[in-house]
Amino acid sequence: MYLSSGRRPLEFGSKVSARLAHPYRDLDVIDTRAPRFNQAVIGTLALVAFLTGWWPLLGLLAVQFALGLTLGRRFCLPCLAYFELVQPRLGEGELEDARAPRFANTIGLVVLTAATVAHAAGLHTLGWALALLVAALALLAAVTGFCTGCEAYKLSCLLRGRPFVSCPLPVDPAR
């Protein structure tokens, strides 16, 4: 198979382009497509939990968020899938400041944890409402690129008198 330019062959598993930022070390920036991939996975699985009635899946998603947020992207399964399977074939997308997506993930963690606790307490209507909220917002972000949690982060910066300025850090070319 050849690239559209026809100049060099693209072998299975080869990198389309070199990464500007290392996905597991350069945590201040992130490929813009990575959060959307994560949102698609989380939204789909939250919807599957609702459709099947298996609410413990919501707790597993919350644990996954907690691991990714505390231990880093290497412990986030959707992140691993994106950075190891998808990005090497598509190439790295634009880099963006990682603070807003990280804040959105924190909100997802809180809401999924609340949904799990609600189910465990027998408040299934509340649990499913919270789960469907996560599914709807995550899938909206995955499809349109509008991330409600990211926008909430930017608004909170503005309200604190420190307007959010997304400026990816320059990457050291020696990496």
Backbone as a chain_set.jsonl record, in Angstrom:
{"seq": "MYLSSGRRPLEFGSKVSARLAHPYRDLDVIDTRAPRFNQAVIGTLALVAFLTGWWPLLGLLAVQFALGLTLGRRFCLPCLAYFELVQPRLGEGELEDARAPRFANTIGLVVLTAATVAHAAGLHTLGWALALLVAALALLAAVTGFCTGCEAYKLSCLLRGRPFVSCPLPVDPAR", "coords": {"N": [[0.847, -1.169, 0.0], [0.488, 2.273, -0.701], [1.263, 5.653, 0.249], [-0.806, 8.565, -0.335], [0.704, 10.314, -1.866], [2.301, 8.624, -3.19], [4.996, 8.24, -2.933], [6.456, 6.824, -0.926], [6.385, 3.537, 0.406], [3.775, 2.383, 2.561], [3.948, 0.431, 5.163], [2.298, -2.228, 6.923], [1.601, -1.409, 10.21], [3.555, 0.528, 10.32], [4.762, 3.794, 11.204], [2.939, 6.681, 10.436], [3.741, 9.319, 10.626], [6.351, 10.947, 12.441], [6.077, 11.325, 15.961], [5.44, 14.388, 17.65], [5.129, 14.838, 20.296], [5.668, 12.832, 23.118], [3.436, 10.329, 24.054], [3.224, 9.374, 26.691], [5.044, 10.684, 28.307], [5.084, 13.468, 27.815], [3.021, 15.156, 29.333], [1.73, 17.583, 29.455], [0.63, 18.278, 27.087], [-1.596, 16.998, 24.535], [-2.573, 14.84, 21.888], [-5.141, 15.98, 19.869], [-7.069, 14.213, 18.994], [-7.055, 12.086, 20.747], [-8.542, 12.539, 23.248], [-11.124, 12.548, 22.116], [-11.358, 9.962, 21.127], [-11.228, 8.555, 23.543], [-13.562, 9.576, 24.722], [-15.469, 8.51, 22.984], [-15.232, 5.777, 23.532], [-15.84, 5.668, 26.327], [-18.426, 6.822, 26.351], [-19.836, 5.015, 24.702], [-19.57, 2.604, 26.162], [-20.865, 3.315, 28.56], [-23.432, 3.63, 27.594], [-23.886, 1.011, 26.722], [-23.898, -0.245, 29.215], [-26.278, 0.804, 30.253], [-28.179, -0.16, 28.366], [-27.937, -2.911, 28.678], [-28.407, -3.182, 31.331], [-26.457, -3.707, 33.16], [-25.105, -2.375, 35.651], [-22.634, -2.437, 37.141], [-20.615, -2.03, 35.283], [-20.383, 0.702, 35.029], [-18.997, 1.394, 37.333], [-16.558, 0.178, 36.757], [-15.752, 1.775, 34.626], [-15.419, 4.182, 35.99], [-13.298, 3.485, 37.68], [-11.362, 3.123, 35.729], [-11.083, 5.746, 34.761], [-10.053, 6.893, 37.143], [-7.598, 5.53, 37.424], [-6.232, 6.372, 35.091], [-6.132, 9.151, 35.542], [-4.657, 9.357, 37.918], [-2.381, 7.676, 37.737], [-1.453, 8.026, 35.172], [-1.462, 8.199, 31.523], [-0.614, 5.751, 30.499], [-1.886, 3.836, 31.98], [-4.478, 3.976, 31.315], [-6.872, 2.377, 29.598], [-8.395, 3.012, 27.145], [-6.746, 5.104, 26.278], [-4.282, 3.813, 25.879], [-5.076, 2.096, 23.785], [-5.629, 3.994, 21.804], [-3.113, 5.403, 21.513], [-1.345, 3.322, 20.931], [-2.468, 1.719, 18.914], [-4.159, 3.196, 17.12], [-3.139, 5.897, 16.663], [-0.456, 5.389, 15.62], [-1.085, 4.547, 13.045], [-2.65, 6.543, 11.877], [-1.253, 8.83, 12.321], [-0.009, 11.604, 14.252], [-2.302, 13.903, 15.606], [-3.243, 17.416, 15.815], [-1.654, 19.118, 18.52], [-2.815, 19.827, 21.806], [-3.436, 21.753, 24.776], [-3.408, 19.887, 27.724], [-4.846, 20.283, 30.048], [-7.634, 21.0, 30.077], [-9.014, 18.664, 28.926], [-8.217, 16.855, 30.936], [-9.52, 17.868, 33.185], [-12.161, 17.499, 32.337], [-12.211, 14.71, 32.326], [-11.991, 14.281, 35.043], [-14.454, 15.242, 35.937], [-16.072, 13.343, 34.66], [-15.233, 11.062, 36.073], [-16.209, 11.669, 38.664], [-19.01, 11.814, 38.217], [-19.579, 9.243, 37.173], [-18.793, 7.709, 39.36], [-20.662, 8.598, 41.235], [-22.966, 7.632, 39.979], [-22.543, 4.874, 40.177], [-22.509, 4.537, 42.978], [-25.116, 5.351, 43.517], [-26.589, 3.299, 42.253], [-25.68, 1.109, 43.787], [-26.853, 1.791, 46.179], [-29.423, 1.32, 45.661], [-30.823, 3.227, 44.279], [-31.759, 3.267, 41.469], [-32.929, 4.728, 39.346], [-31.783, 7.295, 39.574], [-29.101, 6.519, 39.286], [-29.069, 5.542, 36.61], [-29.836, 7.865, 35.285], [-27.616, 9.528, 35.734], [-25.666, 7.963, 34.47], [-26.584, 8.001, 31.818], [-26.335, 10.707, 31.333], [-23.537, 10.993, 31.315], [-22.981, 9.292, 29.12], [-24.338, 10.635, 27.026], [-23.062, 13.202, 26.958], [-20.392, 12.453, 26.552], [-20.517, 11.082, 24.097], [-21.515, 13.14, 22.496], [-19.317, 14.886, 22.55], [-17.416, 13.221, 21.335], [-18.437, 12.961, 18.757], [-18.922, 15.601, 17.807], [-16.859, 17.198, 18.745], [-17.275, 19.084, 20.667], [-16.644, 19.583, 23.88], [-18.078, 19.43, 26.875], [-17.094, 19.382, 29.534], [-14.517, 20.376, 29.097], [-15.094, 22.956, 28.233], [-16.283, 23.888, 30.554], [-14.049, 23.949, 32.199], [-12.541, 25.982, 30.971], [-14.283, 28.138, 31.345], [-14.273, 28.23, 34.144], [-11.667, 29.079, 34.579], [-11.795, 31.64, 33.506], [-13.666, 32.803, 35.242], [-12.177, 32.827, 37.558], [-10.499, 34.832, 37.047], [-8.297, 34.318, 35.523], [-7.897, 33.97, 32.454], [-8.197, 31.198, 30.224], [-5.543, 30.122, 28.309], [-4.693, 28.35, 25.674], [-1.845, 26.909, 24.881], [0.234, 24.904, 23.424], [3.17, 23.478, 24.734], [6.446, 24.032, 23.473], [8.042, 21.354, 21.867], [10.941, 19.527, 22.621], [13.203, 19.062, 20.068], [15.152, 17.111, 20.243], [14.161, 14.838, 21.338]], "CA": [[0.0, 0.0, 0.0], [1.281, 3.49, -0.805], [0.657, 6.903, 0.666], [-1.453, 9.237, -1.455], [1.711, 10.927, -2.714], [2.903, 7.557, -3.973], [6.451, 8.301, -2.835], [7.07, 5.789, -0.104], [5.399, 2.523, 0.792], [3.296, 2.386, 3.933], [3.842, -0.958, 5.579], [1.411, -2.459, 8.049], [2.221, -1.155, 11.503], [4.555, 1.587, 10.281], [4.288, 5.096, 11.645], [2.638, 7.591, 9.346], [4.66, 10.427, 10.835], [6.971, 10.914, 13.764], [5.345, 12.069, 16.992], [6.079, 15.579, 18.201], [5.057, 14.719, 21.754], [5.568, 11.454, 23.581], [2.12, 10.242, 24.693], [3.263, 9.005, 28.109], [5.962, 11.554, 29.037], [4.715, 14.875, 27.618], [1.653, 15.169, 29.845], [1.133, 18.918, 29.377], [-0.064, 18.36, 25.802], [-2.182, 15.742, 24.087], [-3.11, 14.777, 20.535], [-6.553, 16.364, 19.989], [-7.962, 13.079, 18.706], [-7.04, 11.126, 21.856], [-9.715, 12.68, 24.108], [-12.337, 12.161, 21.389], [-11.376, 8.494, 21.11], [-11.575, 8.174, 24.905], [-14.972, 9.909, 24.919], [-16.272, 7.538, 22.23], [-15.198, 4.514, 24.277], [-16.571, 5.84, 27.59], [-19.838, 7.028, 26.029], [-20.399, 3.766, 24.188], [-19.67, 1.622, 27.246], [-21.917, 3.765, 29.489], [-24.689, 3.303, 26.926], [-24.014, -0.452, 26.793], [-24.298, -0.563, 30.592], [-27.704, 1.117, 30.365], [-28.974, -1.055, 27.512], [-27.896, -4.274, 29.215], [-28.786, -3.15, 32.736], [-25.332, -4.138, 33.979], [-24.567, -1.146, 36.211], [-21.235, -2.475, 37.605], [-19.726, -1.51, 34.24], [-20.165, 2.117, 35.326], [-17.921, 1.423, 38.325], [-15.303, -0.137, 36.063], [-15.366, 2.974, 33.872], [-14.922, 5.145, 36.98], [-11.96, 3.02, 38.075], [-10.483, 3.386, 34.597], [-10.788, 7.178, 34.831], [-9.198, 7.14, 38.307], [-6.25, 5.04, 37.112], [-5.631, 7.266, 34.101], [-5.876, 10.467, 36.12], [-3.656, 9.324, 38.989], [-1.148, 6.974, 37.354], [-1.008, 8.462, 33.852], [-2.098, 7.654, 30.315], [-0.216, 4.361, 30.263], [-2.797, 2.975, 32.726], [-5.819, 4.236, 30.784], [-7.003, 1.433, 28.476], [-8.692, 3.679, 25.87], [-5.561, 5.867, 25.871], [-3.344, 2.835, 25.326], [-5.586, 1.664, 22.48], [-5.438, 5.079, 20.84], [-1.706, 5.713, 21.26], [-0.589, 2.174, 20.419], [-3.104, 1.095, 17.75], [-4.754, 4.14, 16.177], [-2.231, 6.983, 16.299], [0.637, 4.992, 14.724], [-1.572, 4.352, 11.683], [-3.195, 7.795, 11.361], [-0.345, 9.938, 12.581], [-0.382, 12.449, 15.376], [-3.121, 15.069, 15.286], [-2.77, 18.644, 16.446], [-1.456, 19.032, 19.965], [-3.538, 20.825, 22.579], [-3.191, 21.788, 26.205], [-4.085, 18.719, 28.311], [-5.557, 20.603, 31.293], [-9.096, 20.957, 29.913], [-9.475, 17.274, 28.877], [-7.994, 16.217, 32.237], [-10.617, 18.341, 34.033], [-13.361, 16.807, 31.865], [-12.114, 13.328, 32.82], [-12.275, 14.317, 36.481], [-15.908, 15.343, 36.052], [-16.577, 12.016, 34.297], [-14.959, 10.186, 37.213], [-17.133, 12.004, 39.756], [-20.385, 11.461, 37.849], [-19.677, 7.779, 37.09], [-18.737, 7.204, 40.733], [-21.982, 8.886, 41.826], [-23.917, 6.693, 39.368], [-22.287, 3.561, 40.766], [-22.971, 4.591, 44.368], [-26.584, 5.393, 43.468], [-27.048, 1.93, 41.966], [-25.394, 0.262, 44.953], [-27.791, 2.173, 47.237], [-30.78, 0.999, 45.223], [-31.414, 4.38, 43.589], [-31.44, 2.933, 40.084], [-33.324, 5.801, 38.43], [-30.721, 8.294, 39.658], [-27.896, 5.927, 38.695], [-29.178, 5.509, 35.153], [-29.85, 9.251, 34.793], [-26.223, 9.973, 35.715], [-24.96, 7.202, 33.433], [-27.008, 8.511, 30.509], [-25.723, 12.027, 31.194], [-22.152, 10.755, 30.881], [-23.01, 8.742, 27.761], [-24.744, 11.673, 26.075], [-22.031, 14.234, 26.822], [-19.184, 11.856, 25.975], [-20.759, 10.82, 22.674], [-21.591, 14.458, 21.851], [-17.938, 15.355, 22.38], [-16.727, 12.356, 20.369], [-18.966, 13.189, 17.406], [-18.856, 17.003, 17.373], [-15.668, 17.882, 19.236], [-17.653, 20.008, 21.74], [-16.45, 18.921, 25.17], [-18.704, 20.238, 27.919], [-16.154, 19.489, 30.652], [-13.421, 21.262, 28.681], [-15.633, 24.314, 28.245], [-16.455, 24.242, 31.968], [-12.716, 24.297, 32.697], [-12.192, 27.3, 30.424], [-15.137, 29.104, 32.024], [-13.79, 28.374, 35.529], [-10.454, 29.907, 34.512], [-12.246, 33.014, 33.282], [-14.308, 33.277, 36.476], [-11.122, 33.032, 38.556], [-9.68, 35.969, 36.627], [-7.119, 33.848, 34.773], [-8.43, 33.388, 31.213], [-7.491, 30.025, 29.721], [-4.811, 30.298, 27.06], [-4.174, 27.037, 25.274], [-0.621, 27.096, 24.119], [1.09, 23.735, 23.618], [4.567, 23.743, 24.987], [7.324, 23.573, 22.392], [8.641, 20.055, 22.127], [12.375, 19.473, 22.367], [13.431, 18.226, 18.892], [16.131, 16.051, 20.531], [13.481, 13.642, 21.876]], "C": [[0.889, 1.228, 0.0], [0.514, 4.679, -0.268], [0.071, 7.59, -0.557], [-0.441, 9.911, -2.374], [2.398, 9.888, -3.592], [4.412, 7.488, -3.844], [7.076, 7.194, -2.014], [6.008, 4.77, 0.302], [5.033, 2.659, 2.265], [3.069, 0.938, 4.322], [2.916, -1.067, 6.772], [2.169, -2.236, 9.347], [3.263, -0.057, 11.496], [3.943, 2.901, 10.747], [4.052, 5.974, 10.429], [3.554, 8.798, 9.432], [5.223, 10.326, 12.251], [6.141, 11.757, 14.731], [6.151, 13.283, 17.426], [6.11, 15.526, 19.722], [4.923, 13.242, 22.122], [4.271, 11.308, 24.369], [2.151, 9.953, 26.19], [4.187, 9.885, 28.939], [5.567, 13.022, 28.968], [3.254, 15.068, 28.024], [0.991, 16.539, 29.828], [0.355, 19.118, 28.082], [-0.628, 16.991, 25.449], [-2.644, 15.907, 22.643], [-4.612, 15.038, 20.643], [-7.515, 15.208, 19.727], [-8.033, 12.076, 19.854], [-8.232, 11.304, 22.799], [-11.014, 12.266, 23.407], [-12.463, 10.647, 21.305], [-11.809, 7.974, 22.483], [-13.061, 8.429, 25.17], [-15.88, 8.927, 24.179], [-16.35, 6.208, 22.975], [-16.047, 4.617, 25.547], [-18.068, 5.986, 27.314], [-20.517, 5.762, 25.553], [-20.58, 2.748, 25.309], [-20.708, 2.021, 28.298], [-23.293, 3.457, 28.895], [-24.942, 1.795, 26.932], [-24.46, -0.872, 28.193], [-25.792, -0.311, 30.773], [-28.563, 0.119, 29.59], [-29.011, -2.481, 28.037], [-28.352, -4.339, 30.671], [-27.665, -3.557, 33.674], [-24.612, -2.907, 34.536], [-23.144, -1.258, 36.754], [-20.227, -1.99, 36.554], [-19.429, -0.028, 34.471], [-19.043, 2.284, 36.352], [-16.57, 1.115, 37.699], [-14.815, 1.053, 35.245], [-14.81, 4.039, 34.815], [-13.512, 4.756, 37.435], [-10.953, 3.313, 36.964], [-10.096, 4.87, 34.545], [-9.798, 7.461, 35.96], [-7.766, 6.694, 38.039], [-5.543, 5.966, 36.136], [-5.262, 8.616, 34.688], [-4.769, 10.449, 37.169], [-2.323, 8.705, 38.557], [-0.639, 7.339, 35.967], [-1.668, 7.693, 32.715], [-1.761, 6.188, 30.06], [-1.151, 3.379, 30.968], [-4.259, 3.177, 32.325], [-5.986, 3.376, 29.532], [-7.405, 2.096, 27.16], [-7.506, 4.509, 25.363], [-4.525, 4.941, 25.236], [-3.783, 2.388, 23.934], [-5.356, 2.751, 21.434], [-3.962, 5.259, 20.493], [-0.92, 4.553, 20.664], [-1.179, 1.574, 19.137], [-3.568, 2.094, 16.697], [-3.754, 5.199, 15.717], [-1.069, 6.555, 15.393], [0.185, 4.819, 13.26], [-2.095, 5.635, 11.055], [-2.224, 8.957, 11.446], [-0.874, 10.774, 13.736], [-1.224, 13.617, 14.878], [-2.503, 16.314, 15.889], [-2.601, 18.422, 17.941], [-2.245, 20.144, 20.633], [-3.125, 20.721, 24.034], [-4.013, 20.678, 26.858], [-4.908, 19.055, 29.549], [-7.072, 20.491, 31.156], [-9.611, 19.522, 29.775], [-9.288, 16.537, 30.205], [-9.114, 16.605, 33.215], [-11.92, 17.631, 33.638], [-13.362, 15.35, 32.337], [-12.409, 13.256, 34.314], [-13.781, 14.42, 36.718], [-16.55, 13.989, 35.714], [-16.39, 11.018, 35.421], [-15.967, 10.425, 38.334], [-18.549, 11.541, 39.423], [-20.552, 9.943, 37.743], [-19.593, 7.135, 38.478], [-20.077, 7.416, 41.428], [-23.035, 7.935, 41.266], [-23.767, 5.302, 39.978], [-22.784, 3.499, 42.206], [-24.5, 4.604, 44.41], [-27.157, 4.005, 43.196], [-26.845, 1.022, 43.174], [-26.353, 0.546, 46.098], [-29.244, 1.892, 46.858], [-31.507, 2.134, 44.531], [-31.144, 4.263, 42.082], [-31.837, 4.031, 39.095], [-32.269, 6.9, 38.408], [-29.442, 7.778, 38.996], [-27.937, 5.928, 37.178], [-29.218, 6.912, 34.564], [-28.422, 9.791, 34.707], [-25.423, 9.26, 34.626], [-25.311, 7.717, 32.042], [-26.486, 9.92, 30.264], [-24.287, 11.897, 30.695], [-22.128, 10.258, 29.438], [-23.328, 9.828, 26.743], [-23.648, 12.71, 25.866], [-20.749, 13.685, 26.2], [-19.369, 11.602, 24.479], [-20.915, 12.122, 21.883], [-20.188, 14.979, 21.568], [-17.199, 14.537, 21.327], [-17.159, 12.669, 18.939], [-18.722, 14.615, 16.926], [-17.564, 17.712, 17.752], [-15.983, 18.89, 20.324], [-17.613, 19.257, 23.067], [-16.978, 19.824, 26.279], [-17.77, 20.429, 29.112], [-14.993, 20.419, 30.336], [-13.877, 22.718, 28.719], [-15.866, 24.792, 29.673], [-15.118, 24.645, 32.577], [-12.326, 25.699, 32.24], [-13.01, 28.4, 31.097], [-14.67, 29.32, 33.465], [-12.511, 29.211, 35.574], [-10.833, 31.377, 34.367], [-12.859, 33.604, 34.554], [-13.3, 33.527, 37.597], [-10.195, 34.184, 38.187], [-8.408, 35.583, 35.903], [-7.608, 33.18, 33.491], [-7.54, 32.249, 30.697], [-6.827, 30.363, 28.393], [-4.198, 28.954, 26.733], [-2.976, 27.256, 24.381], [0.27, 25.88, 24.347], [2.546, 24.124, 23.793], [5.401, 23.281, 23.802], [7.985, 22.258, 22.796], [10.109, 20.089, 21.743], [12.629, 18.549, 21.177], [14.416, 17.077, 19.134], [15.476, 14.781, 21.023], [13.313, 12.603, 20.845]], "O": [[1.942, 1.226, 0.638], [-0.715, 4.721, -0.316], [0.408, 7.243, -1.689], [-0.713, 10.064, -3.565], [3.001, 10.224, -4.612], [5.052, 6.74, -4.583], [8.131, 6.677, -2.381], [4.85, 5.131, 0.516], [5.868, 3.004, 3.101], [2.119, 0.3, 3.868], [2.764, -0.118, 7.541], [3.243, -2.8, 9.558], [3.813, 0.272, 12.547], [2.727, 3.082, 10.683], [4.865, 6.007, 9.505], [4.086, 9.25, 8.418], [4.635, 9.696, 13.13], [5.574, 12.78, 14.348], [7.374, 13.224, 17.554], [6.999, 16.092, 20.357], [4.156, 12.503, 21.505], [4.027, 12.101, 25.279], [1.187, 10.262, 26.89], [4.124, 9.84, 30.168], [5.698, 13.746, 29.955], [2.366, 15.135, 27.174], [-0.191, 16.653, 30.152], [-0.48, 20.018, 27.986], [-0.202, 15.966, 25.983], [-3.057, 16.992, 22.234], [-5.291, 14.381, 21.432], [-8.655, 15.232, 20.192], [-8.981, 11.293, 19.926], [-8.885, 10.315, 23.131], [-11.904, 11.697, 24.039], [-13.567, 10.112, 21.401], [-12.644, 7.075, 22.582], [-13.739, 7.596, 25.772], [-16.937, 8.553, 24.687], [-17.411, 5.589, 23.04], [-16.879, 3.749, 25.81], [-18.886, 5.342, 27.972], [-21.644, 5.466, 25.952], [-21.624, 2.101, 25.398], [-21.364, 1.151, 28.87], [-24.21, 3.067, 29.617], [-26.074, 1.352, 27.123], [-25.305, -1.755, 28.337], [-26.491, -1.124, 31.378], [-29.559, -0.384, 30.108], [-30.007, -3.183, 27.861], [-28.649, -5.417, 31.186], [-27.899, -3.735, 34.869], [-23.625, -2.449, 33.961], [-22.472, -0.23, 36.827], [-19.116, -1.587, 36.898], [-18.34, 0.443, 34.144], [-18.235, 3.207, 36.25], [-15.558, 1.715, 38.062], [-13.614, 1.314, 35.174], [-13.842, 4.722, 34.479], [-12.638, 5.614, 37.556], [-9.82, 3.708, 37.237], [-8.936, 5.21, 34.315], [-8.82, 8.182, 35.765], [-6.821, 7.402, 38.388], [-4.377, 6.306, 36.337], [-4.206, 9.168, 34.376], [-4.022, 11.42, 37.297], [-1.26, 9.167, 38.971], [0.491, 6.997, 35.617], [-2.336, 6.681, 32.924], [-2.558, 5.467, 29.46], [-1.206, 2.208, 30.592], [-5.162, 2.606, 32.936], [-5.323, 3.612, 28.522], [-6.813, 1.777, 26.129], [-7.287, 4.604, 24.155], [-3.963, 5.251, 24.186], [-2.968, 2.309, 23.015], [-4.937, 2.464, 20.312], [-3.597, 5.266, 19.318], [0.068, 4.774, 19.963], [-0.444, 0.977, 18.35], [-3.386, 1.86, 15.503], [-3.546, 5.377, 14.517], [-0.723, 7.297, 14.474], [1.0, 4.936, 12.345], [-2.002, 5.812, 9.84], [-2.36, 9.948, 10.729], [-2.033, 10.659, 14.135], [-0.907, 14.242, 13.866], [-1.387, 16.281, 16.409], [-3.322, 17.63, 18.548], [-2.341, 21.255, 20.111], [-2.54, 19.726, 24.462], [-5.202, 20.547, 26.569], [-5.612, 18.183, 30.058], [-7.727, 19.938, 32.04], [-10.576, 19.175, 30.456], [-10.106, 15.689, 30.562], [-9.595, 15.768, 33.978], [-12.689, 17.212, 34.504], [-14.41, 14.82, 32.707], [-13.005, 12.29, 34.791], [-14.318, 13.755, 37.605], [-17.466, 13.545, 36.406], [-17.281, 10.215, 35.697], [-16.515, 9.473, 38.889], [-19.216, 10.939, 40.264], [-21.57, 9.41, 38.183], [-20.251, 6.128, 38.736], [-20.571, 6.528, 42.123], [-23.908, 7.479, 42.005], [-24.762, 4.634, 40.26], [-23.41, 2.518, 42.608], [-25.105, 3.938, 45.25], [-28.113, 3.59, 43.851], [-27.737, 0.256, 43.538], [-26.643, -0.341, 46.9], [-30.168, 2.182, 47.618], [-32.693, 2.011, 44.226], [-30.399, 5.057, 41.507], [-31.14, 4.239, 38.102], [-31.902, 7.385, 37.338], [-28.784, 8.499, 38.245], [-26.951, 6.276, 36.528], [-28.698, 7.14, 33.472], [-28.058, 10.436, 33.723], [-24.604, 9.876, 33.943], [-24.436, 7.853, 31.186], [-26.223, 10.295, 29.122], [-23.872, 12.599, 29.773], [-21.343, 10.748, 28.625], [-22.663, 9.929, 25.712], [-23.335, 13.063, 24.728], [-20.094, 14.369, 25.414], [-18.469, 11.879, 23.686], [-20.495, 12.199, 20.728], [-19.908, 15.459, 20.469], [-16.447, 15.087, 20.522], [-16.342, 12.645, 18.019], [-18.356, 14.824, 15.77], [-17.211, 18.721, 17.143], [-15.065, 19.504, 20.868], [-18.455, 18.399, 23.332], [-16.387, 20.861, 26.58], [-17.67, 21.535, 29.643], [-14.536, 21.165, 31.202], [-13.147, 23.598, 29.175], [-15.669, 25.97, 29.972], [-15.056, 25.576, 33.38], [-11.838, 26.504, 33.033], [-12.484, 29.475, 31.386], [-14.668, 30.448, 33.957], [-12.305, 29.974, 36.518], [-10.26, 32.246, 35.024], [-12.603, 34.758, 34.899], [-13.544, 34.346, 38.483], [-9.237, 34.482, 38.901], [-7.532, 36.421, 35.689], [-7.724, 31.956, 33.44], [-6.312, 32.329, 30.731], [-7.482, 30.837, 27.465], [-3.298, 28.479, 27.426], [-3.101, 27.737, 23.254], [0.985, 25.818, 25.347], [3.072, 24.985, 23.088], [5.102, 22.254, 23.192], [8.426, 22.09, 23.933], [10.481, 20.605, 20.689], [12.308, 17.363, 21.252], [14.505, 16.165, 18.313], [16.135, 13.747, 21.125], [12.763, 11.538, 21.126]]}, "num_chains": 1, "name": "protein.A"}
